[in-house]
Amino acid sequence: MLDINSQINKQIYLKSSPKDKLTKENFELKESKINHLDNNQVLVEVIYISIDAANRAWMQGRTYRSQILPGDVMGGYALGKVIDSKSNKYKVGDYVEGDLGWQNYSIVNEAELIKTSIKSSENLHMSVLGITGKTAYFGLELAELKKGETVLISAAAGAVGNVAGQIAKIQGCKVIGITGSDDKAKWLIDELGFDGVINYKNDNFVKDLRAICPEKIDVYFDNVGGPIFESVLFAMNNFGRIICCGAVSQYDQAAPQNGPRGVPGLIVTKRLSLKGFIVMDFEDKKHEAEKQLMEWIDNKQIKPAEDIIIGLENTPSALIGLLNGENKGKRMVKLIK
Ligand SMILES: NC(=O)c1ccc[n+]([C@@H]2O[C@H](COP(=O)([O-])OP(=O)(O)OC[C@H]3O[C@@H](n4cnc5c(N)ncnc54)[C@H](OP(=O)(O)O)[C@@H]3O)[C@@H](O)[C@H]2O)c1
C-alpha cells in the first residue's frame, strides 16, 4: 500500500513577480513532504493542470482571485483524484476540480473543490467540457446570437476562442477569427469551419478587418482587449454587442495599459452594449452546458482542439509559450502518465 506521507511532492513556486514579460527565472521547483490532513481536508493527486492566460494576470494584482506573490505555490486550475480524505463529502477515488496549484499533490479544504463526474476522457474535461468550453458557451449565451449575424472572435485559435467560433457556426452565424499566425488562420478555416480569419500581426490589420466584414460586426467576442479592441469598436454595427471575456494582450506586462479611444463616444453613437462575465457565475447552469457541448461533440459539430504537454517541470514554459501564441486549442499539462 502507498505510504502517502513518505511521498515527495514536487511544487512550482513563483520566485519573483515578473516586471515585464514572464520568464522561466520567475519560477522555482521545490520538493517537500506531504503534510497530514486536518478535518474537512482532502489530499488530491493532480492529473491535468489547465494552462490559462489568466494565470499571468493573477500575478499583476487582485482579479477575481487573490494575487499570486513570490513565495506562493503557483496557482492553477486542475483536475485530480482524491487519494486521502478527512471529509464526509469526498472519498478516495473521486474526481475533483479546483485551484489545485502547480504541484503533484494538493491538500485542499472540501469547500474549495468541485466534484466532477467524468463523462468522457479526462482531458475533454479540461477542454470543451471544462472551463474553456463553458466560457465560450455562456459568453455567447450573453450575446443572444441571431442566425446570419457576423461574429468576430479574437484569440480565435486559442482555447476559448476556437470553441466560441464553432458554437457561433452551429448557430448559423458568419464567423471571423483574429489570430497571430497564418498557420493558425488556415487551421481555423480548413479544420474548424471559420468563414474567414485575419492575422493581427499584419501591418494592414484594420484594412483587412474592413475588407473581411464589409457588413460590419454584430457581435465581438473579445479575448484580448488592447489595440485590437479599439480597432474593432470602430468596425461595430449599430446595436452591436461586445462580450468582454478577457484581455490577454494586457497580461504579460507589469500593469494593463490605458483604455482605448472611442470609449464612451462610440458606445453611445453606435448604441453598443459591453458585457463582462466570469464563467464561475454560471455554476448553477453548468450541467446544461456540459450536456449540450457533449451532444455537439458527439454529432461532430464541435471538434475538440487540445495541446497537451507532459510533466510538471514544463508548466512554466507551457504558460510562457501560451502567452507568446504557441498553442492551438486548449493547452494543459499532464502529470500522471
Ligand atoms: N471570463 C471568463 O470566465 C474566462 C474564462 C477563461 C478564459 N478567459 C479569457 O479568455 C481569453 C483566452 O484565454 P485562454 O486561457 O483560452 O488562452 P488561449 O486563447 O488558449 O491562449 C492565449 C492566446 O492569446 C493570443 N495572444 C497572446 N498575446 C496576444 C496579444 N497581445 N494580442 C492578441 N492575441 C494575443 C495568442 O494567440 P495568437 O497566436 O492568436 O496571438 C495565444 O495563443 C483570455 O483573455 C482569458 O483571460 C475568460
The ligand as an SDF file (V2000), in Angstrom:
LIG
                    3D

 48 52  0  0  0  0  0  0  0  0999 V2000
  -14.3590   35.3540  -18.4600 N   0  0  0  0  0  0  0  0  0  0  0  0
  -14.0150   34.1260  -18.0860 C   0  0  0  0  0  0  0  0  0  0  0  0
  -14.6420   33.4990  -17.2450 O   0  0  0  0  0  0  0  0  0  0  0  0
  -12.8260   33.4900  -18.7490 C   0  0  0  0  0  0  0  0  0  0  0  0
  -12.5330   32.1170  -18.5880 C   0  0  0  0  0  0  0  0  0  0  0  0
  -11.4350   31.5750  -19.2660 C   0  0  0  0  0  0  0  0  0  0  0  0
  -10.6450   32.3910  -20.0670 C   0  0  0  0  0  0  0  0  0  0  0  0
  -10.9520   33.7100  -20.1750 N   0  0  0  0  0  0  0  0  0  0  0  0
  -10.1710   34.6190  -21.0390 C   0  0  0  0  0  0  0  0  0  0  0  0
  -10.1960   34.1020  -22.3540 O   0  0  0  0  0  0  0  0  0  0  0  0
   -9.0370   34.5570  -23.0460 C   0  0  0  0  0  0  0  0  0  0  0  0
   -8.3600   33.3480  -23.7000 C   0  0  0  0  0  0  0  0  0  0  0  0
   -7.7490   32.6040  -22.6560 O   0  0  0  0  0  0  0  0  0  0  0  0
   -7.2200   31.1100  -22.8170 P   0  0  0  0  0  0  0  0  0  0  0  0
   -6.7390   30.7230  -21.4730 O   0  0  0  0  0  0  0  0  0  0  0  0
   -8.2450   30.3360  -23.5200 O   0  0  0  0  0  0  0  0  0  0  0  0
   -5.9130   31.3040  -23.7000 O   0  0  0  0  0  0  0  0  0  0  0  0
   -5.6650   30.9020  -25.1990 P   0  0  0  0  0  0  0  0  0  0  0  0
   -6.6460   31.6470  -26.0340 O   0  0  0  0  0  0  0  0  0  0  0  0
   -5.5990   29.4320  -25.3450 O   0  0  0  0  0  0  0  0  0  0  0  0
   -4.2000   31.4670  -25.4340 O   0  0  0  0  0  0  0  0  0  0  0  0
   -3.9540   32.8160  -25.4780 C   0  0  0  0  0  0  0  0  0  0  0  0
   -3.8120   33.2630  -26.9460 C   0  0  0  0  0  0  0  0  0  0  0  0
   -3.8670   34.6720  -26.9740 O   0  0  0  0  0  0  0  0  0  0  0  0
   -3.1910   35.1330  -28.1120 C   0  0  0  0  0  0  0  0  0  0  0  0
   -2.4390   36.3460  -27.7430 N   0  0  0  0  0  0  0  0  0  0  0  0
   -1.3770   36.4570  -26.9170 C   0  0  0  0  0  0  0  0  0  0  0  0
   -0.9710   37.7270  -26.8390 N   0  0  0  0  0  0  0  0  0  0  0  0
   -1.7920   38.4370  -27.6400 C   0  0  0  0  0  0  0  0  0  0  0  0
   -1.8800   39.8330  -27.9810 C   0  0  0  0  0  0  0  0  0  0  0  0
   -1.0270   40.7370  -27.4950 N   0  0  0  0  0  0  0  0  0  0  0  0
   -2.8650   40.2120  -28.8350 N   0  0  0  0  0  0  0  0  0  0  0  0
   -3.7200   39.3150  -29.3540 C   0  0  0  0  0  0  0  0  0  0  0  0
   -3.6850   37.9880  -29.0730 N   0  0  0  0  0  0  0  0  0  0  0  0
   -2.7370   37.5630  -28.2160 C   0  0  0  0  0  0  0  0  0  0  0  0
   -2.2350   34.0110  -28.5670 C   0  0  0  0  0  0  0  0  0  0  0  0
   -2.6470   33.5360  -29.8440 O   0  0  0  0  0  0  0  0  0  0  0  0
   -2.2260   34.2690  -31.2310 P   0  0  0  0  0  0  0  0  0  0  0  0
   -1.2570   33.3930  -31.9240 O   0  0  0  0  0  0  0  0  0  0  0  0
   -3.5190   34.3850  -31.9420 O   0  0  0  0  0  0  0  0  0  0  0  0
   -1.6120   35.5860  -30.8420 O   0  0  0  0  0  0  0  0  0  0  0  0
   -2.4460   32.9040  -27.5310 C   0  0  0  0  0  0  0  0  0  0  0  0
   -2.4160   31.6220  -28.0900 O   0  0  0  0  0  0  0  0  0  0  0  0
   -8.1580   35.2520  -22.0090 C   0  0  0  0  0  0  0  0  0  0  0  0
   -8.3120   36.6370  -22.1040 O   0  0  0  0  0  0  0  0  0  0  0  0
   -8.6990   34.7480  -20.7010 C   0  0  0  0  0  0  0  0  0  0  0  0
   -8.4550   35.6060  -19.6280 O   0  0  0  0  0  0  0  0  0  0  0  0
  -12.0230   34.2630  -19.5460 C   0  0  0  0  0  0  0  0  0  0  0  0
  1  2  1  0
  2  3  2  0
  2  4  1  0
  4  5  1  0
  4 48  2  0
  5  6  2  0
  6  7  1  0
  7  8  2  0
  8  9  1  0
  8 48  1  0
  9 10  1  0
  9 46  1  0
 10 11  1  0
 11 12  1  0
 11 44  1  0
 12 13  1  0
 13 14  1  0
 14 15  2  0
 14 16  1  0
 14 17  1  0
 17 18  1  0
 18 19  2  0
 18 20  1  0
 18 21  1  0
 21 22  1  0
 22 23  1  0
 23 24  1  0
 23 42  1  0
 24 25  1  0
 25 26  1  0
 25 36  1  0
 26 27  1  0
 26 35  1  0
 27 28  2  0
 28 29  1  0
 29 30  1  0
 29 35  2  0
 30 31  1  0
 30 32  2  0
 32 33  1  0
 33 34  2  0
 34 35  1  0
 36 37  1  0
 36 42  1  0
 37 38  1  0
 38 39  2  0
 38 40  1  0
 38 41  1  0
 42 43  1  0
 44 45  1  0
 44 46  1  0
 46 47  1  0
M  CHG  2   8   1  16  -1
M  END
$$$$
